Every structure is written in C-alpha cells, then in structure tokens.
C-alpha cells in the first residue's frame, strides 16, 4: 500500500503544543509524502468533541471512521477555532477537516488510519479499509434461494455461548422463535446465526439439508439427546489444529465422486491435479478414481504407483475446499505419502513439483515387488499402509500403528514392506535424484515431522536430504502424534483424506497414553458409507467446535441469504451482591454474597506454578479461581491489574512481569513461560540466579524496579539538558 492510498487520519491528538506537533510531523513524514495534486491527507480527531476518554479513545475513533465510510462523508472536526501554528498547513499535503465534505472513492476502497497512544501502554496504529462486496468464490456453496435439494451441500446452523447452561438456553430460545415463525427460510436462519452472532467457546453445530432436519437437530440439543446431526465442543483459547494427511490404504473406489459433482472448486482442483499426474504417469488418474470395482482401471488403484497419486489428488482437493470455507490450520502433518500432500499444502512446492515427487514415490515403492499393495473396496475403509522401508512393519507394529492391511471381506492385503533392506538403498538414490531438482519455497504453514512430532526448521525442510529420509525411513507415528499434542499443544487433528481408520488409529494412540487423550479430537472429512457433503461439513463442524477457524457466514454468501431477526443471547442472570458494611443491608438483598464463577470451564490447573498464577489472578480480579485455559485479559485484566498481579506472583518467587501477561494468553501459557525462565535461571548457577535466590524484588505500580526508579531522575535531567550544536 502506498502512502497516498490512505485518505483520512484520525489522530490521537493529545491536545498539547508539543504532542500535536510531534504527531503532525510524523504524519507529514509518512502519509503526507507523494500525494497527488488536490488530494491532501485529511486530519481529524474525535477528542475535539469528547475529550480524553482513556481506554475508549481508540474504539471511539474506529466507530467514527466506520460510520464516516458508511455515509461516504469526511466529518468536520468540532470546536477548532484556530489550528495550531506549529504545523505547516500551507504545504497542502495535510489539511485539517474543518468542514463536512463528501468522501470520494479514489481507487478501489476508502481507507482511514487511526492512531492511539497513552500512558497506560497503548501504542497502536491501524488502517481500516472499506469492505467491498465480492462475488462468491466458485465452489464455496451451491445453495439456492429456495433452500436445499438432494444435489446441494448441507447447511450448518451455528449456536455458541459462554457456558453449557447458556448454550442449551440459547438453543431453546432459537427453537421457540422458529416454531413461532414457520416462514423463516433455513438459508436465512443459517446465515443470520453465522453472521450476526458472536462466536463463544461453547459451541454446537447442527448439520442438515432442510429446515425440519435442522430444527429437529436443535430440539435434540435442547433435550440432551444424542443426534448424529449435532456436533458439540469447547474451543479452548490455546487450542491448535493440525491438518493431518495420511498415506494410502484407507481409500476406496469412487472416493470423492459426490464432492466432485457438488462443489465446482473441488472438481477444478481434481481436474488440475489429475491432468499433471496423468501427463507424468501416462495413465488417466481421474478415470482411476471413479472407476467401477470390476473394471481393469479399478484394479489399478491397488498398486502404489496409482494409489499414491490418486490419494494425493483427493487430499489436495479436500484441503483446497476446506480452505475456501475458511479453514487455516496452525500446522500441517502427514504420514507416509501424505507428507508430500502436507508439504504442498504448506506451500513448500508447486503443484507440478509435488505431483512429480508423489509419482516417483509411488513408482519406486511399486518397483520393490510385483504384488499389489492395497486391497480396495468400493465403499470400505482400510488399514493404512506404512511408509517405505524394510523395517516398517516391525517398527510400526511395536508402536501400535499398523496391524496389517485388510479388505472388507477379510482378505489380508499383500504389501511390499517385506522386501529386503537393500531395496531401501535404491529407493534412497532414486528419491534423492528427484528431490535435488525440486524448487523449495518457504512454507507459509509450519510442518510437523512424522518422525519427531515437532515443527521442522524451515531451512531443514527445504533440503532434499530431509525428504529422502522422511519418505524412506521408518515412521514412529505414535511418538510423533503424542509429541505434537504435548509440545505443539495440538488438540484437533483434522484428517484430510478418505476413510476413518487413520482417525481411529490416532484415537488409539491417546487411549493408552495414561490420560493424555483428554480434549483431543480427530474428525475425518471423507467417511465411507456417508453422503460426502454431510461428511465434509460434519468434519469441519467438529474442528470448529473445538477451536478451528471456519468461515460459516461465507458458506451462505452470494446464495441469496438474508439476515433475519433471531433471539439475542440467553444471559444467565447471575446475581452478585456486596454485603453491607456494619449494617443490616438493603431490603430485598440476598442472604449471602454470591461469588463470581469462572468465565471458562476448561481443564483445571495441574502444576504448582499454574496454581500460583491462577490463585493470584483470582485475588487480583476478585473472582473464583478458574482453569488453566482462562486468560488474564479475557477475565477483565488491564495494565494496572497486570502490575499488581506481577508483584504478587514475584513475591512467591516467580519472575512474572506485565509483559508476560500480554504475550501469553492463558494461565497454562504464562506458567510454561515462567517455568522456562526459572529453568534458565537455575541453570546459570551464578549469584542472583533463581537457584541462589528464589525471591524476586516486588515491582512498583509503574512497573519499574527500585533501581530503575532511582535512576529515573538522572535520566530525566539528561533529557532536559539543551542539545549541543
């Protein structure tokens, strides 16, 4: 963005000669440069009308500019009798808005910049841009004005609240409202729920094709009945999501056929990917995907040379479709050939290079033996096949990852993993030759290694050596998945691919992990035996219910949906009352003081540091001790209470600073940062380290230590001295 593309600046405007001059000169040096003739930077400030509103100043300015854009008007700055003489207004580059005037649209959108600074620690500058209505992306949805039909995608209804009780109450209010107004269309209800309501932690998503199906799902939610159309979850503030791409073995003939016919975006991705794969293989890959079970082409999908490319095409198309619905994972992760799809999804390779790698991987695996590697059924999910390498079966068997591939009729599928270890040398050489020719890019999404379960360094992941070893070496998926959960804080593994066995396999990893499975969900996007659009939306719904970002409003955009009145939030009306001091109290007061409960009912604190931090937060904010997923700022903390909290925790021997509270969102994250700081101090062994002295100096309300306060007068004196020539 160029400087001249910003039309208006809403200034902080401290109202002092020095402060106004400093801000005006800064604006001159930035937005005032390279402006076209006749297009000065217009300057205004809400403070000339409201005065200093402290913490509300920035929000007030945002509201002013949003309304100005809505009315296409630059409002005058009130109560300005005479502009400050210290600013060069005559240059014409910057002008004070002393009259209301029309706000023309110079290019694509109107833009305004807003400044906010303050003694409390605020130091913010934002640029807001007028929202321009965009056409619906192809493939986002196929909803019609009349609702849904059998050939169109399912529609989600989203209901969220701040507590389980409020969620059920909100659902009950919704049912009552819809029963009273049977003429409301399902598409309008879904769009309004998604676009006009805040998204809170406790979430329920109802998936259905028509109004009756969706309404019955909400009724089941209210009644507490189990219903496959209803997905529930709690989105923890520190939850992370991984896109998990698995290897071949869980696929079936015809996978993705329904999605191909429903979503143009999915079909386009399949066509584009299959065209590249087919040119490299000399085989029509799309025909293999949709072949009948008794055809010659259908039998080819048993071979890894065809199965791996076909699975890559499906996973790539699924990921693109999920992205178009607003899904953006925190990390990507793959197993076996799925790591190639994960790398491409992260932006590591172009589609052409990724296709070349997956074709070579499948060809090399096929060359290890003549037998088919995967038994394929028209609609049966199969056990995943482990990656390349002679020791895979023993390595995965020992870790509980692989029990042998088996088809739906009980016939064990043969596998090339029984080849001699010497075959791995030929595979390594062939893969390295290809990997050297690939064009590696900086990933835009972190990649988690299936060997270690941790994020791979961006410089390492762009080397041929890494990918050769990654694809040919034994995978310790059990260890990697556990580490991804514990070290990367991943709570949702969204399965980008067909079948349900990979999800069941990950569930099994956590079931025997001594309770570490708490809060982990593994939703598949493409399940056999289920309508594929239902499976896709339900998978995204499960990920969203547990914290993944999904743009539900975008599903309805461009489909003729309208916003309609719906019930507002079902407040729980908890009554709080302060006891009267030294008297009988007011008439009608409750008998006992009601204490505020925790805002979020996440996992309880479980370490000593977490207990210390949570207890201190409760004492400083005057609330009951909450969970390890509670956030200090979300509970009502501010810069002043942050200093009080830091002083209280430091008195307990922990090096907490206000900065840590603003850098880490939850009790768990703050405690982890304190533990890391404590370990570093313990390791140093020098006097003054944590090991030598566990007590930390209490902080003043300014946030400065006594030594810093003592040095402050001298520093101020130096600043007051006149500058030398």
C-alpha positions in Angstrom: 0.0 0.0 0.0 1.3 3.4 -0.9 1.1 6.4 1.5 -1.4 8.3 -0.8 -3.9 5.4 -0.7 -4.9 6.5 2.8 -7.4 9.3 2.7 -8.0 10.3 6.3 -6.1 10.0 9.6 -8.0 10.0 12.9 -5.3 11.4 15.1 -4.6 10.6 18.7 -4.5 14.4 19.3 -3.1 14.8 22.9 -4.1 18.4 22.8 -0.7 19.8 23.9 1.6 22.0 21.7 4.4 19.5 21.8 2.2 16.4 21.4 0.2 17.8 18.5 3.4 19.0 16.7 5.1 15.6 17.1 2.1 13.7 15.7 1.6 16.2 12.8 5.3 16.0 11.8 5.1 12.2 11.9 2.0 12.2 9.6 3.7 14.7 7.3 6.8 12.4 7.0 4.7 9.3 6.2 1.2 9.7 4.8 2.0 13.3 3.7 4.5 12.1 1.1 3.9 11.5 -2.6 0.4 12.7 -2.5 -1.3 13.6 -5.9 -2.3 17.2 -6.5 -5.6 18.0 -5.0 -5.7 15.0 -2.6 -4.3 16.1 0.7 -4.3 13.9 3.8 -7.4 14.9 5.8 -6.8 15.1 9.6 -9.5 14.9 12.3 -9.9 13.8 15.9 -12.8 12.7 18.0 -11.2 14.2 21.1 -12.1 17.7 20.0 -15.7 16.7 20.8 -15.4 14.1 23.6 -12.2 15.0 25.3 -9.9 12.3 26.7 -11.8 9.0 27.1 -8.8 6.9 28.1 -9.2 3.3 27.1 -12.3 4.1 25.0 -10.4 6.6 22.8 -9.3 4.2 20.1 -12.6 2.4 19.9 -14.4 5.7 19.6 -12.2 6.7 16.7 -12.8 3.4 14.9 -16.6 3.8 15.3 -16.3 7.4 13.9 -14.3 6.2 10.8 -16.6 3.2 10.1 -19.6 5.5 10.2 -17.9 8.0 8.0 -17.2 5.3 5.4 -20.8 4.1 5.7 -22.1 7.6 5.0 -19.2 8.4 2.4 -18.5 11.6 4.3 -15.5 13.1 6.0 -16.9 14.7 9.1 -15.7 18.0 10.4 -13.5 18.2 13.5 -15.6 20.1 16.0 -14.6 23.1 18.2 -11.5 24.0 16.3 -11.2 27.8 16.4 -7.7 28.1 15.2 -5.4 25.3 14.0 -2.0 25.1 15.8 0.5 27.5 14.3 3.4 25.0 14.7 2.2 22.8 11.7 3.0 23.8 8.1 -0.6 23.7 6.9 0.3 25.8 3.8 2.1 22.9 2.2 -1.2 21.4 1.2 -0.1 17.9 1.9 -2.1 17.7 5.1 -5.3 19.5 5.9 -7.5 19.8 9.0 -11.1 18.7 8.3 -12.9 21.8 9.4 -15.9 21.3 7.2 -18.1 18.2 6.4 -17.4 17.1 2.9 -18.1 14.2 0.6 -15.6 11.3 0.8 -14.9 10.2 -2.8 -13.6 6.7 -3.6 -10.3 7.4 -5.3 -9.5 3.8 -6.3 -10.9 0.5 -5.0 -11.8 1.4 -1.5 -11.9 4.2 1.1 -9.2 3.9 3.7 -8.5 5.6 7.0 -5.7 5.4 9.6 -6.3 5.6 13.3 -3.6 6.3 16.0 -3.8 5.5 19.7 -1.1 6.1 22.3 -1.3 6.5 26.0 0.5 6.4 29.3 -1.2 3.1 30.1 0.8 1.3 27.5 -1.3 1.7 24.4 0.8 2.2 21.3 -1.3 1.3 18.3 -1.9 2.4 14.7 -4.3 0.7 12.4 -5.5 1.1 8.8 -9.1 0.3 8.1 -10.4 -0.3 4.6 -14.0 -0.1 3.3 -15.4 -3.6 2.8 -16.2 -4.1 -0.9 -18.8 -6.8 -1.7 -17.0 -9.6 -3.5 -18.6 -12.3 -5.7 -18.9 -15.7 -4.1 -15.8 -17.9 -4.8 -16.7 -20.7 -7.2 -17.2 -23.9 -5.2 -17.9 -22.2 -1.9 -21.5 -23.4 -1.9 -24.4 -24.3 -4.2 -27.3 -23.1 -2.1 -30.3 -21.7 -3.9 -32.9 -19.1 -3.0 -35.4 -21.8 -2.3 -33.3 -23.7 0.1 -31.6 -27.1 -0.3 -32.2 -30.0 -2.5 -30.8 -33.5 -2.7 -28.0 -32.4 -5.0 -26.8 -29.5 -3.0 -24.5 -29.2 0.0 -25.8 -29.4 3.5 -26.3 -26.3 5.6 -24.9 -25.7 9.1 -26.7 -23.8 11.9 -24.2 -22.4 14.5 -25.1 -21.8 18.2 -22.5 -20.7 20.7 -22.5 -19.5 24.3 -20.1 -18.8 27.2 -21.3 -21.8 29.3 -23.0 -25.1 28.8 -26.1 -23.8 30.5 -26.3 -20.7 28.3 -25.8 -22.9 25.2 -28.8 -25.0 26.0 -30.8 -21.9 26.9 -29.8 -20.3 23.6 -30.9 -23.4 21.7 -34.2 -23.4 23.5 -34.8 -19.8 22.6 -34.0 -20.5 19.0 -36.4 -23.4 18.8 -39.2 -21.4 20.3 -38.6 -18.5 17.9 -38.5 -20.7 14.8 -41.7 -22.6 15.9 -43.5 -19.2 16.2 -42.3 -18.2 12.7 -42.5 -21.2 10.4 -42.0 -19.0 7.3 -38.3 -18.3 8.1 -36.1 -20.0 5.5 -33.4 -22.4 6.6 -30.8 -20.5 4.5 -31.7 -17.2 6.1 -31.6 -18.7 9.6 -28.2 -20.3 9.0 -26.7 -17.1 7.5 -28.0 -15.0 10.4 -26.7 -17.3 13.0 -23.3 -17.3 11.4 -23.0 -13.6 10.6 -24.9 -11.7 13.4 -23.8 -13.6 16.5 -20.5 -13.6 18.4 -18.7 -16.9 18.5 -18.1 -18.1 22.0 -16.2 -21.1 23.5 -19.1 -23.5 24.0 -20.3 -24.5 20.5 -23.0 -26.6 18.8 -23.3 -27.1 15.1 -26.4 -28.7 13.6 -25.9 -30.2 10.1 -28.9 -30.9 7.8 -30.4 -30.4 4.4 -33.7 -28.7 5.1 -35.4 -26.7 7.8 -37.2 -29.6 9.5 -34.0 -31.7 9.7 -32.0 -28.7 11.1 -34.8 -27.8 13.6 -35.1 -31.3 14.8 -31.3 -31.3 15.5 -31.7 -28.1 17.6 -34.5 -29.8 19.5 -32.3 -32.8 20.2 -29.6 -30.4 21.5 -32.1 -28.9 23.9 -33.4 -32.3 25.1 -29.9 -33.6 25.7 -30.4 -36.4 23.2 -27.7 -37.9 21.1 -28.1 -37.0 17.4 -25.5 -37.5 14.6 -26.6 -34.2 13.1 -25.4 -32.3 16.2 -21.8 -31.6 16.9 -20.7 -30.1 20.2 -17.4 -29.0 21.6 -15.5 -26.4 23.6 -13.0 -24.1 21.9 -10.1 -23.6 24.3 -8.2 -20.3 23.9 -4.9 -22.1 23.5 -6.1 -24.9 21.2 -4.3 -25.6 18.0 -5.4 -27.5 14.9 -3.3 -29.8 12.6 -4.2 -30.7 9.1 -3.3 -34.5 9.0 -2.7 -36.1 5.6 -2.4 -39.9 5.8 -1.0 -42.4 3.4 -2.6 -44.9 1.1 -4.6 -47.9 2.4 -7.8 -46.2 3.7 -9.1 -45.3 0.2 -11.9 -46.8 -1.9 -13.0 -46.7 -5.5 -15.1 -43.7 -6.2 -13.9 -41.7 -3.3 -14.8 -38.0 -3.8 -17.3 -38.6 -6.6 -20.1 -36.8 -4.8 -17.9 -33.9 -3.8 -16.8 -33.7 -7.5 -20.4 -33.3 -8.7 -21.4 -30.9 -5.9 -18.5 -28.5 -5.4 -17.0 -26.8 -8.6 -13.9 -25.8 -6.6 -13.3 -29.4 -5.6 -13.8 -30.6 -9.2 -11.5 -27.9 -10.5 -8.7 -29.0 -8.1 -9.2 -32.7 -9.0 -9.1 -31.8 -12.7 -6.0 -29.6 -12.4 -4.1 -32.2 -10.2 -5.1 -35.2 -12.3 -4.0 -33.5 -15.5 -0.5 -33.1 -14.2 -0.4 -36.6 -12.7 -1.7 -38.2 -15.9 0.9 -36.4 -18.0 3.7 -37.8 -15.7 2.3 -41.3 -15.4 0.7 -41.9 -18.8 -2.4 -43.0 -17.0 -5.7 -41.1 -16.7 -5.8 -40.7 -12.9 -9.3 -39.2 -12.7 -10.7 -42.3 -14.5 -9.0 -44.4 -11.9 -10.6 -42.5 -9.1 -14.1 -43.0 -10.4 -13.7 -46.5 -12.0 -16.1 -49.3 -11.2 -14.9 -52.1 -8.9 -14.9 -54.8 -11.5 -13.1 -52.8 -14.2 -9.5 -53.0 -15.2 -8.9 -49.4 -14.2 -10.4 -50.1 -10.8 -7.9 -52.8 -10.1 -5.0 -50.4 -10.8 -5.9 -48.5 -7.7 -4.4 -51.4 -5.7 -1.0 -50.5 -6.9 1.0 -47.9 -5.0 2.1 -46.4 -8.3 -1.5 -45.4 -8.9 -2.8 -45.3 -5.3 -0.4 -42.7 -4.1 -1.1 -40.2 -6.9 -4.8 -40.7 -6.7 -4.8 -40.2 -2.9 -2.7 -37.1 -3.4 -5.2 -35.6 -5.8 -8.1 -36.2 -3.4 -6.2 -34.8 -0.4 -5.2 -31.7 -2.3 -8.7 -31.1 -3.5 -10.1 -31.7 0.0 -7.7 -29.2 1.5 -8.4 -26.5 -1.1 -12.2 -27.0 -0.4 -11.6 -26.7 3.3 -9.5 -23.6 2.8 -12.4 -22.0 0.8 -14.6 -22.5 3.9 -12.1 -20.5 6.0 -10.1 -23.4 7.4 -6.5 -22.5 8.2 -4.5 -24.9 10.3 -1.8 -24.0 12.8 0.4 -26.8 11.4 0.3 -29.5 8.7 1.4 -33.1 9.3 1.5 -36.2 7.1 2.2 -39.9 7.3 3.9 -41.8 4.5 2.9 -40.3 1.1 0.6 -38.0 2.9 3.7 -36.0 3.9 4.0 -34.9 0.3 0.5 -33.6 0.3 1.2 -31.9 3.6 4.3 -30.2 2.2 2.4 -28.9 -0.8 -0.5 -27.7 1.4 2.1 -25.7 3.4 3.4 -24.0 0.2 6.7 -25.9 0.1 6.4 -27.0 -3.5 4.4 -26.0 -6.5 1.6 -28.4 -7.6 3.8 -29.6 -10.5 6.8 -30.4 -8.2 4.6 -32.1 -5.6 3.0 -34.3 -8.3 6.4 -35.3 -9.7 7.5 -36.3 -6.2 4.4 -38.4 -5.4 4.5 -40.1 -8.8 8.2 -41.1 -8.2 7.4 -42.2 -4.6 4.7 -44.5 -5.9 6.7 -45.8 -8.7 9.7 -46.6 -6.5 7.5 -48.4 -4.0 5.9 -50.4 -6.8 9.3 -51.4 -8.1 10.0 -53.2 -4.8 7.8 -56.1 -5.8 5.2 -57.3 -8.2 2.3 -57.8 -5.8 -0.4 -55.3 -5.2 0.0 -53.3 -2.0 -3.5 -52.3 -1.2 -6.9 -54.1 -1.3 -9.5 -51.7 -2.4 -13.3 -52.0 -1.9 -16.0 -49.7 -3.4 -17.0 -48.4 0.0 -14.9 -49.8 2.7 -12.2 -48.1 4.7 -8.9 -50.0 5.0 -6.0 -50.0 7.3 -3.2 -47.6 6.4 -0.1 -48.9 4.8 3.2 -47.8 6.4 5.8 -45.9 4.5 8.8 -47.2 2.5 11.5 -49.2 4.1 12.0 -52.9 5.1 11.8 -52.3 8.8 8.4 -50.5 8.7 6.2 -53.4 9.7 8.2 -54.2 12.9 8.7 -50.5 13.8 5.0 -49.7 13.4 3.8 -52.9 14.9 5.8 -52.2 18.0 4.3 -48.8 18.4 0.8 -49.8 17.7 0.5 -48.1 14.3 0.0 -51.0 11.9 -1.7 -54.4 12.2 -1.7 -55.4 8.5 -3.9 -54.1 5.7 -7.2 -55.9 5.4 -10.1 -55.6 3.0 -13.8 -55.6 3.9 -14.2 -59.3 3.1 -11.4 -60.3 5.5 -8.7 -61.0 2.9 -5.3 -59.7 4.1 -3.8 -57.3 1.6 -0.2 -58.0 0.5 2.4 -55.4 1.0 5.8 -54.5 -0.4 7.2 -53.7 3.0 8.6 -57.3 3.2 11.3 -56.6 0.8 14.9 -56.8 1.8 16.6 -53.8 3.4 18.9 -53.5 0.4 15.9 -52.2 -1.6 15.9 -49.1 0.5 19.3 -48.0 -0.9 18.0 -48.0 -4.4 14.9 -46.1 -3.3 17.1 -43.5 -1.5 19.2 -42.9 -4.5 16.2 -42.5 -6.8 14.4 -40.2 -4.5 17.4 -38.1 -3.9 18.0 -37.5 -7.6 14.4 -36.2 -7.9 14.4 -34.2 -4.7 17.5 -32.3 -5.8 15.6 -31.0 -8.8 12.6 -29.7 -6.9 12.1 -26.0 -6.3 11.7 -25.5 -2.5 9.9 -22.5 -1.1 9.5 -21.1 2.4 6.4 -22.8 3.9 3.6 -20.5 4.9 2.3 -23.0 7.4 4.6 -24.9 9.9 5.3 -28.6 9.1 5.3 -31.1 11.8 7.6 -34.1 11.3 6.0 -37.6 11.4 9.3 -38.8 12.9 9.6 -36.3 15.8 6.2 -34.7 16.3 7.8 -31.3 16.4 7.8 -28.4 13.9 10.6 -28.8 11.4 13.0 -25.9 11.0 12.1 -24.0 7.7 15.7 -24.3 6.5 15.9 -28.0 7.1 12.5 -28.8 5.5 13.8 -27.2 2.2 16.6 -29.8 1.7 16.5 -32.9 -0.4 18.2 -34.9 2.4 15.3 -34.3 4.8 12.7 -35.5 2.4 14.6 -38.6 1.3 14.9 -39.7 4.9 11.4 -38.6 5.7 9.9 -40.8 2.9 12.1 -43.8 3.2 12.8 -44.2 6.9 10.6 -45.9 9.5 7.9 -43.7 10.9 7.3 -43.6 14.6 3.9 -42.1 14.3 2.8 -43.0 17.8 5.6 -41.0 19.4 5.2 -38.2 16.8 1.5 -37.8 17.5 2.0 -37.7 21.2 4.7 -35.1 20.9 2.6 -33.0 18.6 -0.1 -33.0 21.3 2.2 -32.2 24.2 4.9 -30.0 22.7 2.9 -28.1 20.0 -0.4 -28.0 22.0 -2.4 -29.5 19.1 -5.9 -30.6 20.2 -7.5 -31.2 16.9 -6.1 -33.4 14.1 -8.4 -32.8 11.1 -8.0 -35.8 8.8 -7.6 -34.5 5.2 -8.3 -37.7 3.3 -10.6 -40.6 2.9 -11.5 -43.3 5.5 -11.9 -43.4 9.2 -9.1 -45.7 10.2 -6.4 -43.0 10.5 -8.7 -41.2 12.9 -9.3 -44.4 14.9 -5.5 -45.0 14.9 -4.8 -41.6 16.4 -7.5 -42.1 19.0 -5.9 -45.4 19.9 -2.6 -43.7 20.4 -4.0 -41.5 23.1 -6.2 -44.1 24.7 -3.1 -45.9 26.1 -1.2 -42.7 26.9 -2.2 -42.6 30.6 -4.9 -40.0 30.3 -3.2 -37.7 27.8 -6.1 -38.1 25.4 -8.2 -35.5 27.1 -9.5 -32.9 24.7 -8.1 -34.5 21.5 -10.5 -34.8 18.5 -9.7 -36.3 15.1 -12.6 -35.6 12.7 -12.3 -37.1 9.2 -13.5 -35.1 6.2 -14.4 -38.0 3.9 -16.1 -41.1 5.6 -17.3 -44.1 3.7 -20.9 -45.0 3.9 -21.9 -41.4 4.4 -23.0 -38.7 2.0 -19.8 -37.0 1.2 -21.1 -33.4 1.6 -22.5 -34.4 5.0 -19.2 -36.0 5.9 -17.2 -32.9 4.8 -19.4 -30.4 6.7 -19.5 -32.5 9.8 -15.7 -32.8 9.8 -15.3 -29.1 9.6 -18.0 -28.6 12.2 -16.2 -30.9 14.7 -12.9 -29.0 14.1 -14.7 -25.7 14.6 -16.5 -26.9 17.7 -13.0 -27.5 19.2 -11.4 -24.2 18.2 -10.5 -24.3 14.5 -11.4 -21.2 12.4 -14.2 -21.8 9.9 -16.0 -19.0 7.9 -19.6 -20.2 8.3 -21.0 -16.9 7.1 -19.0 -17.3 3.8 -20.9 -20.6 3.1 -24.1 -18.6 2.5 -22.6 -15.5 0.9 -23.8 -15.0 -2.7 -26.6 -17.5 -2.3 -29.4 -15.0 -1.8 -29.4 -15.4 2.0 -30.8 -12.6 4.1 -30.3 -11.5 7.7 -33.4 -12.1 9.8 -34.3 -11.4 13.4 -33.3 -14.2 15.8 -33.2 -14.4 19.6 -30.5 -12.5 21.4 -28.1 -14.0 23.9 -29.5 -16.1 26.7 -27.9 -14.3 29.7 -27.9 -16.5 32.8 -28.8 -13.5 35.1 -26.4 -14.5 37.9 -27.0 -12.0 40.7 -24.0 -10.6 42.5 -24.5 -8.6 45.8 -22.0 -6.9 48.1 -22.6 -7.3 51.8 -23.3 -4.0 53.6 -20.5 -3.0 55.9 -21.6 -2.7 59.5 -25.3 -2.6 58.9 -28.3 -4.8 58.2 -28.1 -4.3 54.5 -30.7 -3.2 52.0 -34.2 -4.6 52.0 -34.6 -7.4 49.5 -30.9 -8.2 49.4 -29.9 -11.9 49.0 -28.9 -13.7 52.2 -25.4 -14.4 51.2 -22.9 -12.9 48.9 -22.8 -14.6 45.5 -19.3 -15.1 44.2 -18.4 -14.9 40.6 -17.7 -18.2 39.0 -15.0 -18.9 36.4 -15.7 -17.5 33.0 -14.4 -20.6 31.2 -14.7 -24.1 32.5 -11.6 -25.5 30.8 -9.1 -28.0 32.2 -8.3 -27.5 35.9 -4.9 -26.2 36.9 -2.5 -29.1 37.4 1.0 -27.7 38.2 2.2 -25.7 41.2 3.1 -22.7 39.0 -0.3 -22.8 37.4 -2.0 -22.9 40.8 0.1 -20.0 41.9 -0.8 -17.9 38.8 -4.5 -18.8 38.8 -4.8 -18.1 42.6 -3.2 -14.7 42.1 -5.4 -13.8 39.2 -8.4 -14.7 41.3 -7.2 -12.5 44.2 -6.3 -9.5 42.0 -9.5 -9.6 39.9 -11.8 -10.7 42.8 -13.1 -13.9 41.1 -13.1 -17.5 41.9 -10.1 -19.5 40.8 -10.7 -20.7 37.2 -9.0 -23.1 34.8 -5.6 -23.3 33.2 -7.3 -22.2 29.9 -8.5 -18.9 31.4 -6.9 -15.7 30.1 -6.0 -12.8 32.3 -7.1 -10.2 29.8 -10.3 -12.1 28.9 -11.2 -12.2 32.6 -11.1 -8.4 32.8 -7.4 -7.7 33.5 -5.7 -4.5 32.3 -2.3 -2.8 32.5 -2.8 -1.7 36.1 -4.0 -5.0 37.4 -1.2 -6.7 35.4 1.4 -4.8 37.5 -0.5 -5.8 40.7 -0.6 -9.4 39.6 3.1 -9.4 38.7 4.1 -8.0 42.1 2.0 -10.7 43.9 3.5 -13.6 41.8 7.0 -12.3 42.2 6.6 -12.3 45.9 6.0 -16.0 45.5 9.4 -16.4 43.9 8.4 -16.4 40.2 9.8 -13.9 37.8 6.5 -12.7 36.4 6.4 -9.3 34.5 3.4 -7.5 33.0 4.9 -8.1 29.6 4.5 -11.9 30.0 0.8 -11.5 30.8 0.3 -9.6 27.5 2.4 -12.0 25.5 0.8 -15.2 26.7 -3.0 -15.6 26.6 -3.7 -18.3 29.2 -2.7 -19.4 32.7 -1.1 -22.5 31.1 1.0 -20.4 28.7 2.0 -18.0 31.4 3.0 -20.8 33.7 5.0 -22.5 30.9 6.9 -19.2 30.3 7.6 -18.9 34.0 8.9 -22.4 34.2 11.2 -21.9 31.3 12.5 -18.7 32.8 13.0 -20.5 36.1 14.9 -23.3 34.5 17.2 -20.9 32.7 17.9 -19.1 35.9 18.6 -22.4 37.7 21.0 -23.5 35.0 23.1 -20.3 35.2 24.4 -21.1 38.8 25.6 -17.5 39.3 24.7 -15.3 42.2 21.4 -13.6 41.6 20.1 -16.6 39.6 16.9 -18.3 40.6 18.8 -21.2 42.2 20.7 -18.8 44.5 17.7 -16.6 45.4 14.1 -17.6 44.8 12.7 -14.3 45.9 12.3 -11.5 43.4 12.0 -7.8 44.1 8.5 -6.6 44.2 7.5 -4.1 41.5 6.1 -0.6 41.9 2.8 0.4 40.3 4.8 1.9 37.5 6.2 -1.5 36.6 9.8 -0.2 37.3 12.1 -1.8 39.9 13.5 0.3 42.7 16.9 0.5 40.9 15.1 1.8 37.8 13.1 4.3 39.8 16.3 5.5 41.5 17.9 6.1 38.1 14.9 7.9 36.6 15.7 11.5 38.0 19.2 11.4 36.4 17.8 10.2 33.1 15.2 13.0 33.1 17.9 15.5 33.9 19.9 14.4 30.9 16.9 14.7 28.7 16.3 18.3 29.9 19.8 19.4 29.0 20.0 21.5 25.8 21.4 19.8 22.8 24.9 20.8 21.8 25.4 22.2 18.3 
